[in-house]
Amino acid sequence: SSGINAEYGDEGVQVWQERRLSLFRLTKTLLAAAIIIAPFYLFQQYFAILYCGSTVGSPPEWCTHGISYGHIQRHYWSNGLFLYWEAKQLPNFLLAAPILLLVGLLTADYLRRFTNLTDLVTRDSVGYGHVTCLALIGVLTMNVQVLTRFLVSSCPLIFLYATRLQKPLDLLVICYFVLFAVAGTVLHPTFYPWT
């Protein structure tokens, strides 16, 4: 650092330290991501070795897809882009409609507060982006009957937004949350698609 200080002055040392800190943060983030992803990847590799590499009989269909979990999701639960969009699933989309409406209101309210795109990128935008992306992923690729549980369990922002609603909408949302909790407690364990 003394060589940098002599050549670039105090500002050069500060820039060098900031870059070093940024590199450290990037390395730490990549290592954390690898720790999170590694068990899933190793589990998939274990099953690929166990079932796809055997010489007895023909290998299972999912062996050609690389990751078995994606094949299982697609084959047994119709997960994938627009794969769940069938007329017979309309009741499940209706069950998910209230939470999707609430997320839509939340997102529209957030976007309405800003006049230009640079104002959108704030600390708050992470939470709003999170709930909006999860809702879009859920509607486009998942079984929508799990969408309410999926969004409510992963996005506390929904509840925070619900506290700021005006009458009579706030009462309607509270009734929905209570109905969801009570009915879900009874219907989900009895294998009805209420979640």
Summary of the structure (lengths in Angstrom):
residues: 195
radius of gyration: 24.0
end to end distance: 58.1
largest distance: 73.7
contacts: 458
relative contact order: 0.07
helix: 78%
strand: 0%
